[in-house]
Amino acid sequence: MATEQEAEQARDQHAETLIRCGAHAIGIDRGDLYGEPGYVVICYVAPARLPGAIPGEAPGVLPETKPALLPDRLELQRDGRHISVAVIVKPAEPFRPE
């Protein structure tokens, strides 16, 4: 179970990797909203990159980053403890001018 600070640390440590794997934006949120204990890292991706959106292509993969996939969990060490933070993938909302 990750605390808010641990989820922030995981996001900071793994941000470049998550972006290379297709995340457009990265945040944190309470895990209970997603069936996970503690806090989680949220990765927003283009809707076309969600599972099943493109036939024959692995979910979460951008053409320039194949074969990388968004991980299910981010791992980190803090105060001598191993911490695993869940990663939740959500569709990014397309920009709509007002």
Summary of the structure (lengths in Angstrom):
residues: 98
radius of gyration: 14.1
end to end distance: 40.1
largest distance: 49.3
contacts: 258
relative contact order: 0.25
helix: 28%
strand: 33%
